Amino acid sequence: MYDRYNRHIHYLRISVTDRCNLRCTYCMPEEGIQLVGHQDILSFEEIINVVRVAVSLGIDKFRITGGEPLVRKDIVALISQIAAIGGVKDLSMTTNGIFLEELAQPLKDAGLHRINISLDTLDAEKFKIITRGGELRMVLRGIEAAQYAGLDPVKINCVVMESSMETDALAVKEFGRKNNLLVRFIHQMNLETGEFSIVEGGNGGNCHQCNRLRMTANGMVMPCLFDEQQFSVRELGAEKALLDALDCKPLNGCLNRIGSFSNIGG
């Protein structure tokens, strides 16, 4: 598919839940957020239908996000069903890694190709503060399990406040070098004010090269993370929702005062 600016759109990011087992300071308030009702979250059957329709339209790259996707019950079964769809060439996931030690091998066996894992610091106490209670050792074991399972590549998403030259960022970079991990530095974003920049080590945030659409956990297809337009797959059907989002995809991101990272994914 090509949008009105002749960008090749072949990538769909799918949020499967707005739930998360962490409360990262830059993602959500300490008390949590107003969660979408369980009845409003797309079922596996609905997600699979969207993927099939997306493939028929020319989308071949899919990323599973959240919230935290590994808190979704039977997530391995969903990965298996998506991987079995002809035309799915690239299937990946973004996770905080807390549950990855146990699930890395089952995810790989189910058909997951690669994975991005969030890691902002190697200081256990700082990690606990940033995530409001998370255990760094669990993420490190998850990273090791992902590599052992053969997920390739394993990428590290490191959120920075000002610069990738910050002390914690440099430590994560060195950790990546020593352990054959690809590290991406993501400058802290603000949906409401439209603050974002190009990801260091990736092409996220580069509007002129954007190749993606997004779908929230409750089935709203969005043309851009920093855009308030959304199209319901339940109300419009998957094909029309995807095509309407494609037609409305802006040249550049602006701002989003109605969405949240927890429901759209970063």
N, C-alpha and C positions, 0 to 999 in steps of 0.2 A: 504494500500500500504506500502511496505517496500523498503527503499533505499538500496544501495550497502553496507552500513554499518549496515544493519539490524535495522535501526530506523523505528518505525512505523509512517508513515506520513499520518495524517488524518485531517489536519488543513489547511485551505486556507484563507489567509488574502486578501481581495479585496478592492483596492482603487477605489472609484467611482468618484473621481474628484481630480484635482490638485489645485483647487481654495481654498482659505481660506480667512476668514474675519479678521484674525489677521496677524501680521507680527512678530512672536516671534523671538527674537534675535538669538537663537540657531538653528532656522529652515530655515530662509530665509533672504536675504538682505533687507534693508529698502525699496528699490525701487521695491521689488518684484522679480519675476522670469519670464523667458520666458514660457508662458503658452502653453499647448498643444491645438491645434485647436479644436473647438467644434466637428467638423466632425471626429476627431480622437479619441474622448472619446467614450468608449463602450456604446451602447444603453442599456436600461433595458432588451430588448429582448436578446441581446448578453450576458449580465451578467447572466441572468436566464439560458441560454443554458449552459454556463460554469459550473454553480452550478449543474445542472442536470447531466452533464457528470462527474463532480467531485464526486458526490454522487455514481454514477455507478461504479467508480473506488475505492470506499472505504473511501472517505473523508466525514466526518459527522460534522465537526466543522468549522464554518465560522465567520469571523470578518469583519465588514464593516469599512473602514478607508478612509482617504483622503490624502492630503489636509484636509479640514473640511467637512465630509460627510453631515452635515446638511445644507450646502449651495446648495447641489444638489437638483434641483427641483423635487418635488414629491417623495422624499426619503422614505416617509412612505409607499407609494404604492410599492416601490421596496422591502422593508422589508416584506410586506404582501405577495408578490409573492414568495420570497425566503422561508419564513416560511411555505408556503403551500406545498413545495416540500417534498415528503416522503423521509425519510433518513436524513434530517437536524435535528440533535439532539441538537446542541448548536449554537445559533445565537446571536452575540454580536456586539458592536460598540465601537469605540474610538472617542471621541469628545472633543472640547474645552469647550463645555457647554454653549456657549453664547446664542444659540437658544433653549436650552433644556427645559426652563420653559414652553414654549408653546407646545413642541413636545414630551415630555416624555410620557404622557399618550397615545397619538396616536401611538407612537412607540411600547409601551407595548401592546396595543390593537391589533396592526398589527402582533405581534408575536415575537418581540425582547425579548430576555431572560435577558440579563444583559448589563452593560455599564461601560466603563472606561472614566473618566473625568480628563482632565489635570488641575493641580493646583500646581503651583510652590511656591506660597507665599500667605500669608493672609494679607499682607500689600498692601492696595489699590494703593498707589503711585508706589510701586515697581512693582506691577502687570501691571500697565499701562506702565511702562518703558519696562518691559520684553516683553510684547505683542505689544508694540508700539500703545497704545491707547485703549486696552481692559478694560472693566468695571468689576471689581471683583464681585460686587454685583449681576451681571447677572449670573455669574457662580455659586455663592452660591445659588441663587434661583433655578438654574437648577439642582443642586445636590439635593436640597430639593424636587423638583418636581419628580426627578427620584426615590427617595425613596418612595414618596407618591404613585407613579404609580405602585410600586411593582416590579420594575426592581431589580433583586437580583442575585449576589451581585452588589452593586455600589462600584467600585474601583476608587481610586484616583492615577493618575500618576503624580509623583513629580520629575521633573528633577533637579539633583544636580550637582554643578560644581566640588566639591572635595569629599564631604562626606555627609552622611545622618545625621551627627551631626551638620551641618550648622544651623544657627539660624532659617532661613525660613523653612528648612526641619523639624526641631523639632516642630515648630509651626503647620505645616501641620499634623505631626504625632499626636499631641495632639488633633487637630481638628477632626481627624479621630477617635481617641479613644472615644471622647465625643459624636460623632454622628454615631457610629456603621458603620464606613466606613473602607474598607480595603485599606491601603496605600502602594503603591509600589514606591520605589526610583530607578530612572533610571539615571545612570551616563551619563553625556553628551557624545554623540558619535560623531565620525568624519568618514564619509564614505570614504573620500579620503585617510586618513592615516590608516584606519582600527582600530581605537580606539573604543573599546566597552568592556563591562563587564557584568557579570550576574546581572540581575535585583534583587534588594533586595525586598523580598516579592513576588517573582515570579520566573519563570524559563527561561524567555527571556534572550538571550545571553549565555545560557548554550548549547554549540554546541553539546555535546555528548547526550543530551536529546532532541534535536530539533525535532519537529514533524510537521513542517509547510513548505508550499510553499507560494509564494506571487504573486499577479497579480496587475500590475499597471493600472492606469486609462485608458490607451490606449491599454490595452489587452496584455501586455507582461508578461508572467509567468516567475518568477525568482526563482531559487532554494534557494537563500539566500539573505538577505539584503546586506551583505558584499561580493557580488559576481557580476561580470559584465555580466554573461551569462543571456540571456533572449530569450524567445520563444513566438512568436506571435500567439495568438489564431485565428486571422483573416487569417494569411497566412498558418498556419499549421493545423488549426482545433483545437478545445478545447482538445480533447483526446490526440493527439500527442504532443501538447504544454505542457500539464501537465505531460505526461510520459517522455518526453525529459528532462524537468526540474528535475523530480525525478531522472532520470538516471545520471544527471550531478551534483546532490547535493553534495557539498564538505563536508569533515569531519569537517572542521573548516572554519569559515568566514575569509576573507582576507581583501580586500578593494574594493571600488566601486567608480571609478572616472567618471562614466557616469550617475549615478542616483542621485536622491535627495529625501529627506524625504517627500517633498510636493507631489510627484507623486507616491511614493512607499508606504508611510505610515511608521510610526516608529516601 
